[in-house]
Amino acid sequence: MAYEQLATDILANVGGPENIRSVVHCTTRLRFKLKDEKKAHTDILKNMDGVVTVVQSGGQYQVVIGNQVADVYDALLKIGNIAGEGIVPDDDDQQPKMSLLDKFIDLISGIFAPTLGVLAATGMIKGLVALFVAVGWLTTKSGTYQILFALGDSFFYFFPIMLGYSASKKFKVNPFLGMVIGASLVYPSIVGRVPSALAQTGAKPLYTLFAGTLFESPIYTTFLGIPVIMMSYASSVIPIVVAVWFTSKVEPFFKKVLPEVIRTFLVPFCTALVVVPVTFLVIGPLSTWLGDLLGAGSNALYQFSPVVTGAVLGGLWQVLVIFGLHWGIVPLAILNISTLGYDTILTLVFAASFAQIGSVLAITLRTKNKKLKGLGWSSFISGIFGVTEPVIYGITLPRKKPFIFSCIGGAVGGLLLGLFGTRGYLVGGLGVFGIPNFINPKTGLDMTVYGALIAAAVAFVIALLLTLFFGISKEDQVATVEPAAPMAPTPPTEAPAKVTPEIITSPLSGTVIPLSELKDPVFSSAVMGKGVAIIPSDGQLFAPVAGTVSLVFPTGHAIGINSEHGAEILMHVGMDTVQLEGKPFTVHMKQGQAVLPGDLLLTFDIEAIQAAGYEIATPVIITNGNLYDSVAPLISTGTVSTGDQLLTLK
């Protein structure tokens, strides 16, 4: 697709480059921070080809693109002349007001979102290596295993360095300084000073701090005589984030007090000399203990009732994704793996994506709407690999019931994951690529993996069956015909390529009269099309066939339907009632909406029409009757009820 044109249109409708504070992207979304969201044309963006929907959450203006988001993002930066990585320097001090929750979500997503693509990719490699070992294709002593394991484990092991970069971008400090702080935490000689490593060598601690408490810490190292509580910071999360935040307070101070001519090297020099020791002495231990408490707390919640926790998280996960609140849980899972060696929280939502694709498959199989079917298959394929935003925003959420049924499937899947005691040992791929995440590094393939497979299959089947039998709307069961433009009724200039015989039922209850008895020569001469007229006995007009609403007059006095067999039907309530400017009419359908026989199209006030001096005789005509050999009334005169056979087309 033309990414440049789409990027240009998006840029124009978010208020232009001058309205953008920053823009980044995740798996499927462009995440804008706008100076004024009121300047964005949300309705236009939502209806734009190439845009799935727009979500305003967490202080961000999120334009959901789908799988092509990276290409659109690159084009957007180029066309908008947005430098760097989508970060636009502020030209004022005014920041949009956000709630504490929005600030938290914005902070977490801003730090972790840039890392998740590569984190998932390397996790997938590590997961595949574990799978190859489990099935006997590789041994842990082979060179192939060693290289692939290093590739898969390196990003997570050196995670403090990666987060040092992304956190620096978020806190607006020198990114390389953030990386240096992270690298200090995982420097080989520092890792070797961790108490667990020294204990294996037989080294004796100098002394012990907080003996007899939960925070008992043997001291092997000091800094300027101050005891250093050494922690293992490999794969850690909180220490580096807090350290970079502290850097954002220290670095501006030195920028302010040091002469400009020497700032280039003396600012990072002084900042690093302050931040790194403080990190080892204070920030590191305190934040590590905090991480341990959070991990223990989440594990306690799981242990209290894994079944209930699984059902709640599994059922609500896609709702959290919609509002961006899942970012509050993703770092917790990473934290659990780094501290406990496994995760039990994010694991419980594994089946939710399979429930979504179960619902979308049901819709795709049953729908006759070609555009929806095409979107369904593409969304189903992306959903298999865990990318569910196109499924949610494009298909299930707008239809409500399928989304609810997918949440039910996710809840049952989460319940089973809790019941089986499934644990995740990696931050790896999503969807089917997430299966290796559950391979136990010690025991290999066990019930953890099999439980995940069973839960995913059950969630998929439940959502599929519920949607198949209870979640397919009438609109999606009818083939959609391209709607005509709303204009005065004129003979069609382009006819469908093919029509087939069918019976048209009466859209009204009342008395049938020939068209020739109408005073309006346009209708009475049948120049508009053949048919009959009905003097209605009540003010309700119903769909006479299955098809699509092709025409709704702005005044509501006339409505057209294209049947699924090719007939073009016009129903015009009264004569010259366009002059009433819509006052007696209430339209219940929109142009382009699919209908089934008997669906209410519009209601009208008969007494008000007659009181205004207009006739209520309603022509029901076939405007493309020239394509048929015969358009014949089955009832020429007399009473008729809604749903009675009225016209036959052959």
N, C-alpha and C positions, 0 to 999 in steps of 0.2 A: 504494500500500500504506500501511498505518497506521504511519508512521515513528515516531510517538510511542510506540506500544506496543512496537515493536521496540527503540527506544532504551531504554525502561524495562527491558525484559528483559535487554538487554546490560549495562546499568548494574548491575542486580542481580547478574548472574553474573560480573562482573569484581571483585566484592567491594564494590560500592557506591562512592559519591563519595569516601568517606574512604580508600579504597585506591588512589586515582588520584593520581599525581604530575603527570602531564600527558597530554594526548591531542590529537593532530593527525590530519589525514587527507591521503592522497595520492589518486591516481586511483581506487583501488578499496578502500583499506584504512583502517580506524580504527587508528591507531598509538598504543597506550597505553604509558606507563611506569608500572608498578604498584609500590606499596610492597612488596607481597608477592604474587608470582604464584601461590603455593600457595592463596591465598584465592579464586582464580578457578576457576569450574566449566567447564573446557575442553570436556569431553564434552558438556555441555548446550549450550554455545554452538555447537559443531560441528553438532549435530543440529537447531538452531533454524531455522525457516523465515525466510528473508531473510539468513541467514549462509551464505557459501560454505564457509569453513573458518577455522581459527585457526592462526597461525604464530607461534612464539616464536623470534625471531632478532634479533641485533644489539642485545640489551638491551631489546627492545621486545616487547610482547604485541600482536600484530597480528590484528585481527578483519577478515577479508576479506568485504566486503559486495557489491561490484560497482559498477555504474554509478550506483546511488542513494546512494553513500556520503556525498555532501555534504549531502543532506537528512537522513539519519540522524544525521550529525555535528551539524547545527544543532539537531535535536531533543534530542540527548544533552546538549549544553551547557545547553539551556533546562531540561530536566527535572532534571539533576544540579546545577543552579544553579552551574555552573562558569564563572567570570568570564573576561573577556578572550578569548583565543584558545585556550582549553583548557589554559592553564598554571596549575597549582595550586600555590600557595606551599607550600614544605616546612614541616612542623611539627616536624621533627627533623633531626639532622645525619646520620642513617644513610642511605646511598645503596646501592642494590643493587650487588653486586660484578660487574664485567664484565671480560672479557679485553681485551687491547690492541686486538685486531681488532674486538670489539664496540664499544669506545669510539670507534674510528675511524669505523666505519660509522654509529654513532649521531650523531657529530659532523657528518659529511658530510651525512647525510640530514636532520638537523635544520636545517642551514643552507640546503641547496639545494632540498629538497622543497617548501617554500612558494612557491618562485619558478617552478617548472617549468611550472605550468599556463599562466600568463601568458607565460612565455618561449616555450613552444610555440605559443601563440596568435599572438603577434606574429611569430614565425618563420614561421608558416604564411602570414601576410599578406605578409611579405617574399618568401617563396617564390612565391606566386601572382603578385606583381608581376614577379618575374624571369621567370616563365613567360609572362606577357602580353607582356613585352618580346621574349622569344625567338621567339614566334610572330607578332610584328608588330602586336599589338593596342594597344600603348602605345609611346611613345618616351620616352627618358630626359629630354627637355626639356619634356615636357608637365606642366601643373600637377597633373593627376590622379596622374601618377607620383610627383611630388615629395611630395605629401601622403601618399599610401599608403606610399611608401618611408620617410618620416619616422615614420609610425605603426609600421611593421614593424621598423625598425631602432632605435628609441628605447630600448626596454627593454634590449636587449643592449649598446648603446653606453653607456648610463648604468648598466650592471650593477653597478659598485661601490656606487652609491647603494642599489640594491635589496638587495644582499648586506650592505650596512652595516646595514640594518634587520633582516634575518633573522638575521645573525650576532649582533647585539646581543641579540635575544631568546634565542638559544642561550647566549650567554656572560653573560646577565643584567646587561646595562648599559643605560643610557638609549638607547632605539632611535633617537631623533632625533639624539643625539650621533653614533651610528654612521652615520647618513645624512649628517650634516655632514662627517664625515671622508671618506666616499665622494664627496660632492659636491666637496670640495676637490681630489680627485685628477683630476676631469674638468672643473674650472672652465675656461671658454674661454681666459682669459689664460694659464693653466698649460699647456693643450694647445698654445697657440701658442709656448711656450718649449721644446718638444721639439726636439732637435737636427735631426731630419729636416725639420721645418717651418722652422727658422731657416736651415738650409743653403740652402733654396730662395730665401731673401731675400738671400743673399750675406753674411750676418752671419758674423763671425769669432769663434771660441771664445777665451775668455780664456787657457786652457791645456788640456792633455789629461792625464787621469789614466790610469795603467796602460797607457801607450803600448806597442804591440808585443805585447800579450797579448789573450786572448779577451775580456777585460773592458775594452778600450780605450774611454774615455769622454771626449768633448769637453765642457768645462765652459763654459757660457754664463751661469750664474746662481750667486750665492752667498747664503747666509743667515747674517747676522751674521759675514760673512767666511769662513764654512765652505762649501766647494764643494758644489753640489747636482748630483747625477747625474740629470738629467731623463729620465724614461721616459714612454712613452705608456701611460697607465692606462685608456684607454677600453676597455671590454669585458673588463677584467682581472679576475682571480679571487683569486689568492693574496694580493696586497698588502692588500686591504681586510680579508680574513679574519684575517690576522696582526695588522693594525692594531687591529681590534676586540678580538682576544684581549689585546693589550697594554693596551688601554683597560680591560679587565676587571681588570687588575692596578693601574692607576693610579687609576681612579675610586674604589675603596674606600679608598685611602689618603687622598684629600682629604675623603671623607665622614667619616673618622675624626678628622682633625686640625682641620677647620674647624668653627666654631661652628654649631649647628643653625639659628640664626636667619638665617644668610646662605648656607646650603648650596644653596638652590634655584637660585641663579644663579652662585655662586662655584665650586661643584663642576664644572659643565660648562665654566665659563670656564677654570679652572686645568687641567682635564683636556685640553681641546682645545689649549691653548697648549703642552702637553707632547707630546701624541700626534701632532698634525699635523706639526710640524717633524721629530720623530723618524721619522715615516713617510716624509717626502720625503728625509731625509738617509740613513737606514739601512734601514728596513723595505722601502720601495718598491724600491730598486735590488736588494737581496739577494733578495727574493722574486721579482722579475721575472727575475733570472738563474736562480733555481731553476726557475721556470716554463719558461724557455727550455730548460733542461737536460732537464726532464721531457718537453717536447714533442719535443725532438731524440731522446730515448731511445725514446719510443713510435714515432716515425717510423723510427728505426733498426731496431726490432723488425719493423715492417711491411716495410721495405726488405729485410731479411734473407731473409724468405720470406713474401710477402703471401698466398700460397696456404695455407701451413700455419697462419699466424696467423689467417686467415679461417676455416679449417675448425675450429680449436680454439675460437675465440671464438663463432662461429656455433653450434657444437654445444653449448657449455656455457652460452650466454647465459640460457636459461630456467631452468637450474639456479641460476645466480647470482641471478636474480630471486626465486626461491623463498626463498632465504636472505638476501635483501636485500643481497647482496655487489655487485650491479651499481652501487651508489652509489659504489664506489671507482673506477669507470670513467667514469661520467657527467661528473664535474668535469674529468677528463682530456680528454674530447672538447671541452668548452667552452673549456678552456685552449688546446687545439690550434688551435681556430678563432680565438681572440683573438691568438695569437702567430704561427701559421703561415698563417692565412687559410683553412685547410681542416682537416678531420679525416679520418684513415684508420682509426681504431680502432673507434669506435662505429658507423661506417659498415658495418663487416663483419658486424654483427648484424642488419642491416635485414631480411634474409629470414627470420629466426627466427620472427617473429610470423605470417608467411604459412604457414610449416610447421605451426604450431599449428592454424590454422584449416583447413588441409588435413586434418589428423587428425580434428578435430571434425566436419567436414563428412562424412567417411566414416562415422563413428559415427551421425551424425544421419540419414543416408540409409538405413542398414541396420537401425537399432534399431526394435523394435516397442513399446518402452516409451514411452508417451505423455508422461510427465513428463520423461524424458531427451530425447526429441525436441524438446519445447518449450524446455528448457534449452539444447539444442544449437543451435537456430536463433538464440536470443537471444545466446548466447556467440559464435557465428560472426559475427554482425553487429558486436558490439563488437570482436571480434578484427580485423575488416577495418580498423578505425580504430586498431589498435595496442594496444588494451586487452585483454591476454591473461590476466589473473589469473582471471576467471570460467572461461575455457577450461581453464587449468592445474588449478586447485583443484577445479573442479566436475566436470570430465569426464576429461581425459587422464591426469593424475597418479594418481588413484585406480585407474585401469585399467592402469597401468604400461606395457604394450606401446605404446599410442598415444603416450604421452609420449616413450618411447625413439625411436619412429619419427619423431616431430616433431623431436627433437634431431638425428637423422640428416639429415632434410631441411634443418634450419638449418645443419648442418655443410657440406653440399653447396652451399647458397646462399652461405655465407661464403667457401667456396673459390672460387666463381665471381666473387664481388665482388672478392676479391683478385686473381684472374686478369685481370679486366677493368680493374683499377686504379681502381675507383670511389672517389670522394672526396665527402665531405659539406661543403658550404659554409655551412650554416645549422644552428642548433639550432631545429628547427621541429616539425612535427606527426609523428605516428606512423602506422604502417600506410600506407594509400593517401595520407594527407595528408603523408607523409614524402617522397614522390617529388620534389616541387619542391626539397627540400634538396640534391639532387645537380646542380642546374642551375649550370653554370659561369658566374660573373658576367661573364666576359670573352668566352667562346666560345659561350655559350648551350647549346642541346641538343647533346650529344655522346655519346660512348660511355660516359661516366660515368652518364648517365641510362639509356641503353639497357641497360647492364650491370646496373644495379639492377633494372630490369623483368624481364630474363631470369632473374636469380638468384632473385627473388621467385617467379616462375612455376615455375621448376624445383623450388624448395624446397616449394612448395605441392603440386605434382603427385606428387613422391616421397613425401611424408608421406601424401597422400591414398591412393595406390595401396598402399603398405605396410600402412597401417591397414585399408584395405578388404579386403585378401586375408589378412592375418595378424594383425590387431589387434582383431577384433570378438569379444568373448567370447560364450559360450553364453547367459549371462544376458541380454545386451543384444539377442539375436536372438529372445527370447521375450516375448510380451506379458505385462506385469505385471498381476496381479489383486491388488486390495487385500487384504492378509493379515488373517486372522481373529484374534481375541484368543485367547491360550493359556488354554483352560478345558476342563473335562470335556466329552466328546463328547455333544452334544445335537442333536436334529433342527434343521436350519437354520430360522431364523425369516424370513430374507430370502433369496430365491433370485435367481440371475442372471436378467436380463431375457430372455436367450435362450440356449438350448443347441442343439447340433447333434449328429447321430449320430457315434459314434466307437468305436474298438476300444481296450480297456484290456488291456495286456500284463501278464504275471505279474511281480510285484516280487521273487519268491522262487523258489528251486529247492526242490522237495519233493513232497509228496503232497497232492492236492486232496481235500477232503471238503466235504459240504454244510454250510451254517451250522446246520442243524437238529441236527447231531451235537454241537454245542458245549454244554457244561454251563451256560454263562452264559446265562440267559433273555433278557437284553437283546439279545445278538447272535443267539441261536438263533431268536428270534421274529421277527427282521428288523425290529424296531421302529426300530433305528438306520438301517437301509437294507438293500437287497438286495445279494447278492454271493456270495462263497464264502469258505472258510477253507483255509489251506495249513499243513501241518505241515512246517516248514522242515528241509532236510537240511544246511544250513550257516548260519552266522550273519551273512548279508549281506542287506540290504534295499535294492532299487534303485528308481529312479523308473520308474513304469509308463507315463508319458505326458510330453509337454512341457507345462510349466506353471509354477506358482509354489508354493513351500512356504507353505501357509496356516496350518499348525498344527504346533508342535513342543512336546510336553509337557515340562515341566521335568525329569521323571524319565527322559525319552528313550525310553519304551517304546512310544510311538505318534507317528505323524506323518501330517499331512494335506496333500493337494495339490489345488489348483484347476487343472484342465487349461485349456489355451488355448481349448478348445471349450465350456467351461462345466461340466464334470463336477466334483463335489466327492468326492474319494476319501479314505477313512480307512483306514489300515493300523495294526492294533493287535497288537503282538507279545505273544502269550501271554494267559492269563486271570488277572486280578487281579495282574498283574506290577507295577502301580503301587506295591505294597507293598515292592518291592525297592529303592525310592528311587534308581533310576538306576544302581546298582552294576554290573549286567552289560551296560549299554548305552553306546555311544559314538556321538553324533550328529555327522554330517559336513556338515550343511546348517543354515542359519539361517532363521528365519521371514522370509518376504518374498523369499527368494532364488529366482531363476529356475533351472529345471532342464530337461534334455532326457532322453528315454528312455534308461535304462541308467546314469544318474548315481547314484553310491553315496549313499544317504540316511543309513543308520545300520548299525552292526555290533553284534552281541550274542553273548554267551557262552551257547550252548544248554545245556551241561553245568551251568553255574552256576545257570541258571533251573530246570532239572529237579532239581538237588540241593537247591534251596530248597523243592521240593514244588509247583511251579507247572507248568501245562500250557504247551506252546510253540505250540499251534495259533494261527494268526494270521489273523483275519478281514480280508478285503479287500472293503470295502463302498462303495456309492455312496450318500452321505447325502442327496443331492437327487434320488433316483430317482423321486420323484413328478412330476418335470418331463418324464420320458420315458414313451413308450408301452410300452417294454419294456427291462428290464435282465435279460439272459439269460446264463448261463454257457456258454462255448464248451467248457469242460472241467469236468464235474461231479465226476468221480472219477478217480483214477490219478495218475501222476507228471507233473510239469511242470517246465520249466526257465525260468530268468530270460529274459524277452523273448518267451516263447510267448504267443499270443493267449489271453486268459483270459475276458474279458467283452465282450459287445457291447451298446452303448447305442443305442437307436433312438427 
